[in-house]
Amino acid sequence: MRVSIQTLGSLGDVMPYISTAQALIAGGAEISLMAPREYAATIAAHGITPAMAPDFSLSAWNAEAGRRGTLSDPISFFRDWSEMVAPYVEDITAHCLMAAEHADIILGNSICAPARVAAEAYGIPYILNAHQPAISPTCEVPCAMMWRPWQGNWLNRAGYVTVGIAQRLMLEALKDQRRALSLRPIPEGGTRWHLGQPLARVTSVSPALMPARPADWHANDQLLPYPSLDLQEAEGLPAALLDFLGDGAPPVHVGLGSFESEAEQDHVAVLLRAIRRAGLRAIVSAGLACLMPADLVEGHFVSGHVPHPALFPLCAGVIHHGGAGTLDTALRAGTPQLILPDRLDQFWHGARLHEIGVSPAHITGRASENEMTERLTQLVSPRMKERAQALAPALRARDGAADLAAFTRAETERFRQNAR
């Protein structure tokens, strides 16, 4: 069995597919993983064949998107479509086709719309996958890509409608590529059908955030646990970091993932002052530390890339942007979190973590030093630590990567049987 995994997301999107690829390889499958070119070395380092990457740099794209505000909401995304998306369509589609050649199935992230074109061109099954509730409409759970604090449940469907419009716009942008492959300009059945069969739509989310499948989902909608990274032993951490960890109270970890270069420097500076005011030690990612005056990081540990699954269990708290992978790793480590959301699903993640009791209310860009200090005190409180540790064992017992790998194998066989 040959599986083509295709994503255009950040490292936080790539890592769960690395976990899934490893589970598929363990079951005897041949895997290729197509992602933005920055991640080819990371993919190969995990023993997975990286497909030839398109001429698309996510870091450069994110920098421009941050300047324009492209990802602040779907309306802005539509506004910037002709400059930020359309120029890449032809090249990405060509690379999706190359990556999927000879594959039996494509597992594609929801932001990699050309992956579906490749599946149709080769007549093979396709799984549409997202790491937040976004692709399967429901009244029960907000659309994470659209959620904001003022939103009530009555707006849930409207959020999914907006994302559906974005998916339709992506289909419109691919009309020329589809015609060149002798495909219908717009696929019949939208996101409900694929080559005359139900299109598998899989939402992979931590059970702590979304514990049950919505009752109003269609039969082709599936809920699986997030494809987590395995927790690791601390011995793999750098010696200097281990020394810092052993030299005092457990620190908080501060990092914003792939978006650190776009971080609001004044906002992060206020956070670091609040950390000092709260009497906490911190491990600060090098990407943030280089943006700060030296006196704000003095006494803290400045860290390059280290494996979060090994580090987070040793921390008093994890302060981050609200990415799905970071929050899942912290949940499984039993470590409380504090979210500094900036865009899209990060706001919903922060709200859900607060609702389940493992995070203070998320920090907005207008938060004062006093407000941040208060949130930090809540973050490291015994009550929040107890709640986080109580949830962790059940989450560690789930294996979302193995579940998604098993579903991929089953979907391949189901599609073959129904096509006969």
C-alpha positions as CSV (number, residue, x, y, z in Angstrom):
1,M,0.0,0.0,0.0
2,R,1.3,3.4,-1.0
3,V,0.1,6.5,0.8
4,S,0.7,10.1,-0.3
5,I,0.4,12.6,2.6
6,Q,0.1,16.2,1.5
7,T,0.1,19.4,3.6
8,L,1.0,23.0,3.1
9,G,0.9,23.9,6.8
10,S,3.5,24.9,9.4
11,L,5.7,22.5,11.4
12,G,2.7,22.1,13.7
13,D,0.8,20.6,10.8
14,V,3.7,18.5,9.5
15,M,4.5,16.8,12.8
16,P,1.2,14.9,13.2
17,Y,1.6,13.6,9.7
18,I,5.1,12.4,10.6
19,S,3.5,10.5,13.5
20,T,0.8,9.1,11.2
21,A,3.4,8.2,8.5
22,Q,5.4,6.3,11.1
23,A,2.3,4.3,12.1
24,L,1.6,3.5,8.5
25,I,5.1,2.4,7.9
26,A,4.9,0.2,10.9
27,G,2.0,-1.5,9.2
28,G,3.9,-2.1,6.0
29,A,2.9,0.9,3.9
30,E,5.1,3.0,1.7
31,I,4.8,6.7,2.5
32,S,5.8,10.0,0.9
33,L,5.1,13.3,2.7
34,M,4.8,16.5,0.7
35,A,5.1,19.7,2.7
36,P,6.6,23.2,2.4
37,R,10.3,23.1,1.5
38,E,11.5,24.2,5.0
39,Y,10.5,20.8,6.4
40,A,12.1,18.4,4.0
41,A,15.1,17.8,6.4
42,T,12.8,17.3,9.4
43,I,10.7,14.7,7.5
44,A,13.7,12.8,6.3
45,A,15.2,12.9,9.9
46,H,12.2,10.9,11.0
47,G,12.7,8.2,8.5
48,I,10.1,9.3,6.0
49,T,10.6,10.0,2.3
50,P,9.9,13.7,1.6
51,A,8.2,14.3,-1.7
52,M,9.6,17.0,-3.9
53,A,8.5,20.2,-2.3
54,P,6.7,23.0,-4.3
55,D,8.4,26.3,-4.8
56,F,6.6,27.6,-1.7
57,S,8.3,28.9,1.4
58,L,5.8,29.0,4.3
59,S,8.1,31.3,6.4
60,A,8.3,33.9,3.6
61,W,4.5,33.5,3.0
62,N,3.7,33.9,6.7
63,A,5.8,37.0,6.9
64,E,3.9,38.6,4.1
65,A,0.6,37.4,5.4
66,G,1.4,38.9,8.8
67,R,2.2,42.3,7.2
68,R,-1.1,42.2,5.2
69,G,-3.2,40.7,8.0
70,T,-4.2,37.9,5.6
71,L,-4.9,35.3,8.3
72,S,-6.7,37.6,10.8
73,D,-10.0,36.2,9.5
74,P,-11.4,34.4,6.4
75,I,-12.6,37.7,5.0
76,S,-9.1,39.0,4.9
77,F,-8.0,35.7,3.3
78,F,-10.5,36.3,0.5
79,R,-9.4,39.9,0.1
80,D,-5.8,38.8,-0.4
81,W,-6.5,35.8,-2.6
82,S,-5.1,37.1,-5.9
83,E,-1.8,38.1,-4.4
84,M,-1.3,35.5,-1.6
85,V,-2.8,32.3,-3.1
86,A,-3.4,32.4,-6.8
87,P,0.3,32.7,-7.8
88,Y,1.2,29.4,-6.2
89,V,-1.7,27.3,-7.5
90,E,-0.2,25.9,-10.7
91,D,3.2,24.9,-9.1
92,I,1.6,23.3,-6.0
93,T,-0.9,21.4,-8.2
94,A,2.0,20.0,-10.3
95,H,3.8,18.9,-7.2
96,C,0.7,17.3,-5.7
97,L,0.4,15.3,-8.9
98,M,4.0,14.2,-8.8
99,A,3.8,13.3,-5.1
100,A,0.7,11.1,-5.7
101,E,1.9,9.2,-8.7
102,H,1.5,5.5,-8.1
103,A,-0.2,6.1,-4.7
104,D,-3.2,4.1,-3.6
105,I,-4.7,6.9,-1.5
106,I,-4.0,10.6,-0.6
107,L,-4.3,11.9,2.9
108,G,-4.5,15.7,2.6
109,N,-4.7,18.6,5.0
110,S,-7.6,20.8,4.4
111,I,-5.4,23.7,3.3
112,C,-3.9,21.7,0.6
113,A,-6.8,21.8,-1.9
114,P,-4.7,20.6,-4.9
115,A,-4.3,17.3,-3.2
116,R,-7.9,16.5,-4.1
117,V,-7.2,17.3,-7.8
118,A,-4.4,14.7,-7.8
119,A,-6.7,12.1,-6.3
120,E,-9.4,12.7,-8.9
121,A,-6.8,12.7,-11.7
122,Y,-5.5,9.3,-10.6
123,G,-8.9,7.9,-9.6
124,I,-7.9,7.1,-6.1
125,P,-9.5,7.7,-2.7
126,Y,-8.9,10.9,-0.8
127,I,-9.2,11.7,2.9
128,L,-9.8,15.4,3.8
129,N,-8.2,16.0,7.2
130,A,-8.2,18.9,9.7
131,H,-6.7,19.3,13.1
132,Q,-9.5,21.4,14.4
133,P,-13.3,21.4,13.9
134,A,-13.6,23.2,10.6
135,I,-14.5,20.8,7.7
136,S,-17.6,19.1,9.1
137,P,-20.5,21.5,9.9
138,T,-22.3,21.0,13.2
139,C,-24.4,23.1,15.6
140,E,-22.8,21.5,18.6
141,V,-19.2,22.7,18.2
142,P,-18.0,26.1,17.0
143,C,-16.0,26.3,13.8
144,A,-12.5,26.8,15.3
145,M,-11.3,28.9,12.4
146,M,-14.0,31.5,13.0
147,W,-14.5,31.4,16.8
148,R,-14.3,34.7,18.8
149,P,-15.1,35.3,22.4
150,W,-18.4,37.1,21.6
151,Q,-19.8,34.2,19.6
152,G,-22.7,32.1,20.9
153,N,-23.7,28.6,19.7
154,W,-26.3,30.1,17.4
155,L,-23.4,31.3,15.1
156,N,-21.8,27.8,14.9
157,R,-23.2,27.0,11.5
158,A,-22.4,30.4,10.1
159,G,-18.7,29.8,10.9
160,Y,-18.7,26.5,8.9
161,V,-20.5,28.3,6.0
162,T,-17.7,30.8,5.8
163,V,-15.1,28.0,5.7
164,G,-17.2,26.3,3.1
165,I,-17.1,29.5,1.0
166,A,-13.3,29.5,1.3
167,Q,-13.1,25.9,0.2
168,R,-15.4,26.8,-2.8
169,L,-13.0,29.6,-3.7
170,M,-10.1,27.2,-3.7
171,L,-12.0,25.0,-6.1
172,E,-12.7,28.0,-8.3
173,A,-9.0,28.8,-8.4
174,L,-8.2,25.3,-9.6
175,K,-10.5,25.3,-12.6
176,D,-7.8,25.7,-15.2
177,Q,-5.7,22.9,-13.7
178,R,-8.7,20.6,-13.5
179,R,-9.6,21.3,-17.2
180,A,-6.1,20.5,-18.2
181,L,-6.5,17.1,-16.6
182,S,-9.9,16.5,-18.3
183,L,-11.7,16.9,-15.0
184,R,-15.0,18.7,-14.3
185,P,-14.2,22.4,-13.5
186,I,-15.9,21.9,-10.1
187,P,-16.0,18.4,-8.5
188,E,-19.4,17.0,-8.3
189,G,-20.7,16.8,-4.8
190,G,-18.5,19.5,-3.2
191,T,-16.9,18.3,-0.1
192,R,-19.5,15.5,0.5
193,W,-18.6,13.3,-2.4
194,H,-15.4,12.1,-4.2
195,L,-15.5,10.1,-7.5
196,G,-19.1,9.1,-6.8
197,Q,-18.5,7.9,-3.3
198,P,-18.7,9.7,0.1
199,L,-15.7,11.9,0.8
200,A,-14.0,10.9,4.0
201,R,-13.7,14.0,6.2
202,V,-11.6,13.3,9.3
203,T,-11.3,15.8,12.2
204,S,-8.3,14.9,14.4
205,V,-8.6,16.7,17.7
206,S,-7.5,16.0,21.3
207,P,-10.4,14.2,23.1
208,A,-9.9,16.8,25.9
209,L,-11.2,19.5,23.5
210,M,-13.8,17.5,21.6
211,P,-14.7,14.3,23.5
212,A,-17.6,13.1,21.3
213,R,-18.6,13.0,17.7
214,P,-21.4,15.5,17.0
215,A,-24.8,13.9,16.6
216,D,-25.6,16.0,13.5
217,W,-22.6,15.0,11.5
218,H,-23.0,13.1,8.3
219,A,-21.9,9.5,7.9
220,N,-18.7,10.5,6.0
221,D,-17.6,12.7,9.0
222,Q,-15.2,11.0,11.4
223,L,-13.7,12.2,14.7
224,L,-10.3,10.8,15.7
225,P,-7.8,11.7,18.4
226,Y,-5.0,14.1,17.5
227,P,-1.9,12.2,16.0
228,S,0.2,12.9,19.1
229,L,4.0,12.9,19.5
230,D,5.1,10.3,22.0
231,L,6.3,11.6,25.3
232,Q,10.1,11.2,25.7
233,E,12.6,10.8,28.5
234,A,14.4,13.9,29.7
235,E,17.9,12.3,29.0
236,G,17.6,13.5,25.4
237,L,17.6,17.2,26.5
238,P,20.8,19.3,26.3
239,A,23.0,19.1,29.4
240,A,22.9,22.8,30.1
241,L,19.1,22.8,30.0
242,L,19.0,19.8,32.4
243,D,21.3,21.8,34.7
244,F,18.9,24.8,34.6
245,L,15.9,22.5,35.3
246,G,17.6,21.0,38.3
247,D,18.8,24.3,39.7
248,G,15.5,25.6,41.1
249,A,11.7,25.4,40.9
250,P,10.2,24.1,37.6
251,P,10.1,26.9,35.0
252,V,7.5,28.0,32.6
253,H,8.2,27.5,28.9
254,V,7.6,30.4,26.5
255,G,7.5,29.9,22.8
256,L,5.2,30.8,19.9
257,G,6.1,28.1,17.4
258,S,6.3,29.0,13.7
259,F,5.0,32.5,14.3
260,E,7.8,33.9,16.5
261,S,9.2,36.1,13.9
262,E,5.9,37.9,13.6
263,A,5.4,38.2,17.4
264,E,4.4,41.6,18.8
265,Q,7.5,42.5,20.6
266,D,5.9,44.9,23.1
267,H,3.4,42.2,24.0
268,V,6.1,39.6,24.6
269,A,8.1,42.2,26.6
270,V,5.2,42.8,28.9
271,L,4.8,39.0,29.4
272,L,8.5,38.6,30.4
273,R,8.2,41.5,32.9
274,A,5.1,39.8,34.3
275,I,7.0,36.5,34.6
276,R,9.8,38.2,36.6
277,R,7.2,40.0,38.7
278,A,5.5,36.7,39.5
279,G,8.9,35.3,40.7
280,L,9.0,32.6,38.0
281,R,11.9,31.1,36.1
282,A,11.4,30.6,32.4
283,I,12.8,28.8,29.4
284,V,12.5,31.2,26.5
285,S,12.8,30.1,22.9
286,A,15.7,31.6,21.0
287,G,13.4,33.0,18.4
288,L,11.6,35.2,21.0
289,A,14.7,35.9,23.0
290,C,16.5,37.5,20.0
291,L,13.6,40.0,19.8
292,M,14.0,41.1,23.4
293,P,16.4,43.4,25.3
294,A,19.0,41.4,27.1
295,D,17.8,42.4,30.5
296,L,14.4,40.8,30.0
297,V,15.8,37.4,29.4
298,E,18.6,37.6,32.0
299,G,18.3,34.8,34.5
300,H,16.2,32.7,32.2
301,F,17.3,29.9,29.9
302,V,17.4,30.7,26.2
303,S,16.7,27.5,24.3
304,G,17.0,26.4,20.7
305,H,14.8,23.7,19.3
306,V,14.3,20.9,21.9
307,P,11.8,18.1,21.9
308,H,8.6,19.4,23.6
309,P,7.5,15.8,24.6
310,A,10.6,15.5,26.7
311,L,10.6,19.1,28.1
312,F,6.9,19.8,28.9
313,P,6.5,17.3,31.7
314,L,9.3,19.1,33.6
315,C,7.7,22.5,33.3
316,A,5.3,24.3,35.6
317,G,3.5,25.8,32.7
318,V,3.6,26.2,28.9
319,I,3.0,29.6,27.4
320,H,2.4,29.4,23.7
321,H,0.4,30.6,20.7
322,G,-2.3,27.9,20.8
323,G,-1.2,25.6,18.0
324,A,-2.9,22.2,18.0
325,G,0.4,20.2,18.3
326,T,1.8,22.3,21.2
327,L,-1.4,22.2,23.2
328,D,-1.8,18.4,22.6
329,T,1.7,17.7,23.8
330,A,1.2,19.8,27.0
331,L,-2.2,18.1,27.6
332,R,-0.6,14.7,27.4
333,A,2.3,15.9,29.7
334,G,-0.2,17.0,32.3
335,T,1.2,20.6,32.3
336,P,-1.1,23.7,32.5
337,Q,-1.0,26.2,29.6
338,L,-1.5,29.9,28.9
339,I,-2.4,30.9,25.4
340,L,-1.4,34.1,23.5
341,P,-3.6,33.6,20.4
342,D,-3.1,35.6,17.3
343,R,-5.1,34.0,14.5
344,L,-7.8,31.5,13.4
345,D,-8.2,28.4,15.6
346,Q,-5.8,29.7,18.3
347,F,-8.7,31.6,20.0
348,W,-10.9,28.5,20.1
349,H,-8.1,26.4,21.5
350,G,-7.5,29.0,24.3
351,A,-11.2,29.1,25.1
352,R,-11.5,25.3,25.3
353,L,-8.4,24.9,27.5
354,H,-9.9,27.5,29.9
355,E,-13.3,25.7,29.9
356,I,-11.7,22.3,30.8
357,G,-9.7,23.9,33.6
358,V,-6.1,23.6,32.4
359,S,-5.5,27.2,31.4
360,P,-6.3,30.7,32.6
361,A,-8.3,32.8,30.2
362,H,-6.2,33.5,27.2
363,I,-4.1,36.7,27.0
364,T,-5.2,39.4,24.5
365,G,-3.0,41.9,22.9
366,R,-4.3,44.6,25.3
367,A,-3.5,42.7,28.5
368,S,-1.6,44.8,31.1
369,E,1.3,43.6,33.1
370,N,-1.0,43.3,36.1
371,E,-3.4,41.1,34.2
372,M,-0.6,38.9,32.9
373,T,0.8,38.5,36.4
374,E,-2.6,37.4,37.6
375,R,-2.9,34.8,34.8
376,L,0.6,33.5,35.5
377,T,-0.3,33.0,39.2
378,Q,-3.3,31.0,38.1
379,L,-1.2,29.0,35.6
380,V,1.2,27.7,38.3
381,S,-1.5,27.1,41.0
382,P,-1.8,23.7,42.5
383,R,-5.4,23.5,41.4
384,M,-4.6,23.9,37.8
385,K,-1.7,21.5,38.0
386,E,-4.0,18.9,39.6
387,R,-6.6,19.3,36.8
388,A,-4.0,19.0,34.1
389,Q,-2.5,15.9,35.6
390,A,-5.9,14.3,36.1
391,L,-6.7,14.5,32.4
392,A,-3.3,13.3,31.1
393,P,-3.4,9.5,31.7
394,A,-6.6,9.0,29.6
395,L,-5.1,11.2,26.8
396,R,-1.8,9.3,26.8
397,A,-3.8,6.0,26.4
398,R,-5.1,7.1,23.1
399,D,-3.1,6.8,19.9
400,G,-4.4,9.2,17.2
401,A,-1.6,8.4,14.8
402,A,-2.4,4.7,14.9
403,D,-6.1,5.4,14.6
404,L,-5.6,7.6,11.5
405,A,-3.3,5.1,10.0
406,A,-5.9,2.3,10.5
407,F,-8.6,4.5,9.0
408,T,-6.5,5.3,6.0
409,R,-6.0,1.5,5.4
410,A,-9.7,0.9,5.9
411,E,-10.7,3.7,3.6
412,T,-8.5,2.5,0.8
413,E,-10.1,-1.0,1.0
414,R,-13.6,0.4,1.3
415,F,-13.1,2.6,-1.8
416,R,-11.8,-0.4,-3.8
417,Q,-14.7,-2.6,-2.8
418,N,-17.3,0.0,-3.7
419,A,-15.6,0.8,-7.0
420,R,-15.9,-2.8,-8.1
